Amino acid sequence: MTAFRLDNKIAVVTGASSGIGRAIARLFALQGARVVVNFHRSQAQAEALCAEVRAAGAEARAIQADISSPADVDRLVEQTLTAFGRIDIWANIAGADILTGTGAALCDNDKLERLIAVDLKGTIQCSWRVAPIMKAAGSGVILNMSWDLALSGMAGRNPEMFAAVKAGVLGFSKCLARSYAPEVRVNELAPGWIRTAFADEVMAHEAQEAVIADTPLRRFGAPEDVAHAALYLCSDEAAFITGQTLRIDGGLAS
């Protein structure tokens, strides 16, 4: 078990009903945080996660909100403040799925609009809403989500769109870190190939083997690998780290 703790911290994790968001929310709760599990449509999954962490003696509450909607973001913030009185950590993990299910069938323009609305504007809207609250309170941590190959590049139409949006998040995060220092720390995760629904449901076996062969640590990452990086950046042990991007990619893009 990791030594990093978030005892009595109030943490909001967007997109927490599945994948990387779920792993982060779960670990935060098990390491002492009181967690808001944000979800858009997957209420059953969000409630199941809350039940799991409560059974382990932790505290979690599911709150629905579409982070591409400013009104929903306002409601998410207000409901969290009403329930817990403050917000110590805000992790912007929610992202648009353009690779599986109905998202994969969208035309390029609709995919791009969805990525901009959720990944870029959603991150900006949430951060703009919560950063002043944290600054006024005297402390806080915002954690955003980029992509390792937004830093080094990958061929293809979907990667072009994804990288453009995630590079925007990267630039925004670095500016936000300066805008709200020293009270608020802002950092960013840049995962590589993580075993989520895309890898399990869409990627061909040969493509997965090629990724593994190109990755120095010779495996896909797990959502828990990203969660442990998130835990560190949100912990007091990272108190002198802000404006940084941490790659979690097994050395692929180094």
C-alpha positions in Angstrom: 0.0 0.0 0.0 1.3 3.4 -0.9 2.4 5.8 1.9 0.7 8.8 0.3 -2.5 9.8 2.1 -5.3 12.3 1.5 -6.9 12.1 5.0 -10.0 14.3 5.3 -9.4 15.9 1.9 -12.5 16.6 -0.2 -11.9 15.4 -3.7 -14.0 15.7 -6.8 -13.2 13.3 -9.6 -15.0 13.9 -12.9 -15.7 11.0 -15.2 -15.3 8.7 -12.2 -17.8 5.9 -13.1 -15.3 3.9 -15.2 -11.8 3.5 -16.5 -9.0 5.8 -15.2 -11.5 8.1 -13.4 -12.9 5.2 -11.5 -9.4 4.0 -10.5 -8.5 7.5 -9.3 -11.7 8.0 -7.3 -11.3 4.6 -5.7 -7.7 5.1 -4.7 -8.4 8.6 -3.3 -11.2 7.3 -1.2 -9.1 4.3 0.1 -6.3 6.7 1.0 -8.5 8.8 3.2 -10.3 11.4 0.9 -14.0 12.0 1.0 -14.7 11.6 -2.7 -17.4 13.0 -5.1 -17.8 10.4 -7.9 -19.0 12.5 -10.8 -20.8 10.7 -13.7 -22.7 11.8 -16.8 -24.8 8.9 -17.7 -23.5 5.8 -15.9 -25.3 6.2 -12.6 -25.3 2.5 -11.8 -21.5 2.2 -12.2 -21.0 5.3 -10.1 -23.2 4.0 -7.3 -21.5 0.7 -7.4 -18.2 2.3 -6.9 -19.5 4.3 -4.0 -20.9 1.1 -2.4 -17.5 -0.6 -2.9 -15.5 2.2 -1.1 -18.1 2.5 1.7 -17.8 -1.2 2.3 -14.1 -0.6 2.8 -14.8 2.1 5.3 -14.3 5.1 3.0 -16.7 7.8 2.0 -18.0 8.6 -1.5 -21.0 10.3 -3.0 -22.2 10.1 -6.6 -23.2 13.4 -8.3 -24.4 13.5 -11.9 -23.2 16.4 -14.1 -22.3 16.9 -17.7 -19.1 18.9 -17.5 -19.5 20.3 -21.0 -22.5 22.2 -19.5 -21.6 25.3 -17.4 -24.9 25.0 -15.5 -24.1 21.4 -14.6 -20.6 22.4 -13.5 -22.1 25.1 -11.3 -24.5 22.5 -9.8 -21.7 20.0 -9.2 -19.6 22.6 -7.4 -22.6 23.8 -5.3 -23.7 20.3 -4.4 -20.2 19.4 -3.3 -19.9 22.6 -1.2 -23.3 21.9 0.4 -22.4 18.4 1.3 -18.8 18.9 2.4 -18.2 22.6 2.9 -15.1 22.9 0.9 -13.2 21.4 -2.1 -9.5 20.5 -1.6 -8.8 18.5 -4.8 -10.5 18.6 -8.2 -9.4 16.0 -10.8 -10.6 16.7 -14.4 -10.6 13.1 -15.7 -13.8 13.0 -17.8 -13.2 12.7 -21.5 -15.3 12.2 -24.6 -15.2 8.7 -26.1 -14.7 8.9 -29.8 -13.2 5.4 -30.1 -15.8 3.0 -28.9 -19.6 2.6 -29.0 -21.6 5.4 -30.7 -18.7 7.8 -30.5 -16.7 5.7 -33.0 -19.4 6.1 -35.6 -19.4 9.9 -35.5 -18.1 11.9 -38.4 -14.7 13.7 -37.9 -16.3 17.1 -37.3 -18.7 15.7 -34.6 -15.8 13.8 -32.9 -13.8 17.0 -32.8 -16.7 19.0 -31.4 -17.3 16.4 -28.7 -13.6 16.4 -27.7 -13.5 20.1 -27.5 -16.7 20.3 -25.5 -15.8 17.7 -22.9 -12.0 17.4 -22.7 -11.0 21.0 -23.4 -13.9 23.3 -22.5 -15.1 21.0 -19.7 -11.6 21.1 -18.1 -11.5 24.9 -18.5 -15.0 25.5 -17.1 -14.4 23.2 -14.1 -11.0 24.8 -13.4 -12.3 28.4 -13.7 -15.2 27.6 -11.4 -13.2 25.9 -8.6 -9.8 27.6 -8.7 -11.1 30.9 -7.2 -12.8 29.0 -4.4 -9.6 27.2 -3.6 -7.5 30.4 -3.8 -9.9 32.1 -1.4 -9.7 29.2 1.0 -5.9 29.4 0.9 -5.1 26.0 -0.7 -6.2 23.5 -3.3 -5.0 21.1 -6.0 -6.3 20.8 -9.6 -5.3 17.8 -11.7 -5.9 17.8 -15.4 -5.6 15.1 -18.1 -3.4 15.3 -21.2 -1.9 12.5 -23.4 1.7 11.4 -23.8 1.5 11.4 -27.6 0.1 14.9 -27.6 3.7 15.7 -26.7 5.4 13.5 -29.3 2.9 12.9 -32.0 1.1 9.9 -33.6 -0.2 9.5 -37.2 -3.9 9.2 -37.9 -7.1 11.3 -37.9 -8.3 10.4 -34.4 -4.8 11.0 -32.9 -4.6 14.3 -34.7 -7.9 15.5 -33.0 -7.1 14.0 -29.6 -3.6 15.4 -29.6 -4.8 18.9 -30.6 -7.3 19.0 -27.7 -5.0 17.5 -25.1 -2.2 19.9 -26.1 -4.7 22.7 -25.4 -5.3 21.2 -22.0 -1.6 21.1 -21.4 -1.1 24.8 -22.3 -4.1 25.8 -20.2 -2.8 23.9 -17.2 0.5 25.6 -17.3 -1.1 29.0 -17.5 -3.6 28.2 -14.7 -0.8 27.1 -12.5 0.7 30.6 -12.7 -2.6 32.4 -12.4 -3.5 30.8 -9.1 -0.2 30.2 -7.4 0.9 30.0 -4.7 -2.4 28.9 -3.1 -3.5 26.5 -5.8 -1.3 23.8 -7.4 -2.2 22.7 -10.9 -0.6 19.6 -12.5 -1.3 17.3 -15.4 -1.3 13.6 -16.1 -0.2 12.4 -19.6 -1.1 8.6 -19.8 0.1 6.5 -22.7 -1.4 3.2 -23.7 -3.7 2.2 -20.8 -5.8 -0.9 -20.8 -9.3 0.6 -20.9 -12.3 -0.2 -23.1 -10.6 0.9 -26.3 -7.7 -1.6 -25.8 -10.0 -4.4 -24.7 -12.8 -4.0 -27.2 -11.3 -2.3 -30.3 -7.6 -2.9 -30.7 -6.6 -5.9 -32.7 -4.2 -8.4 -31.0 -1.5 -7.5 -33.4 -1.8 -3.8 -32.7 -1.6 -4.5 -28.9 1.5 -6.6 -29.4 3.1 -3.8 -31.4 2.4 -1.3 -28.6 3.9 -3.7 -26.1 7.0 -4.2 -28.2 7.5 -0.4 -28.6 7.1 0.2 -24.9 10.3 -0.1 -22.8 8.4 -1.6 -19.8 6.8 -4.1 -22.2 3.2 -3.9 -21.2 0.1 -1.7 -21.3 -0.5 0.5 -18.4 -3.3 -0.2 -16.0 -5.8 2.5 -14.7 -4.2 1.9 -11.3 -0.9 3.1 -12.6 -2.4 6.4 -13.5 -4.3 6.5 -10.2 -1.0 6.2 -8.2 0.5 9.1 -10.1 -2.6 11.1 -9.5 -2.4 10.3 -5.8 1.1 11.5 -5.5 0.5 14.8 -7.3 -2.5 15.5 -5.1 -0.8 14.6 -1.9 1.2 16.9 0.5 4.4 15.1 -0.6 4.0 17.0 -3.9 3.7 20.4 -2.3 6.5 21.9 -4.3 5.2 20.7 -7.7 3.0 22.8 -9.9 2.7 23.5 -13.6 4.1 20.0 -14.5 3.1 17.2 -16.8 3.7 13.6 -15.6 3.9 11.0 -18.3 2.6 7.5 -17.3 3.5 5.5 -20.5 6.1 2.9 -19.6 8.8 5.1 -21.4 7.1 5.0 -24.8 7.2 8.7 -25.5 10.5 9.5 -23.7 
